């Protein structure tokens, strides 16, 4: 090095990083909220599916019970054929009797027969049940917007006579 070309000493500069304090916390909080929302939706959807399955089980049992509600007037007037003759009133009455003894599970409330219950063809018992589902997590939110989730199921049964 020559004397005339001396460089000034280098200044040490600090690299200034942007102040990221707290941004990672907000990102983690956002992801946590999204994860909680997904879990809540999955749990509530599962509860609706289980309630529908339990309501369908009750409709199946009520339809099987109602399929044996023979219409006495038809039997005495025309005899018995290959199927048990039914009337809409007898099916509805038998289904109501079954439901009076039925204790709904904890996730269902307001279980009752709907207008589709009866015997459309005189040999089939059709039972249609409706009930409101109690959601485990989002019940207050759903109730405020939609009044709750109502599930309706239908089951058909027929009693055949053996020759």
ABEGO torsion letter per residue (X at the ends): XBAAABBBBBBBBBBBBBBABGAAAAAAAAAAAAAAAAAAAAAAAAAAAAAAAAAAAAAAAAAAAAAABBBAAAAAAAEBBABBBBBAAAAAAAAAAAAAABBBBAABBGBBBBAABEBAAGABBBBBBBBBBBBAAAAAAAAAAAGEBBBBBBBBBBBBBBX
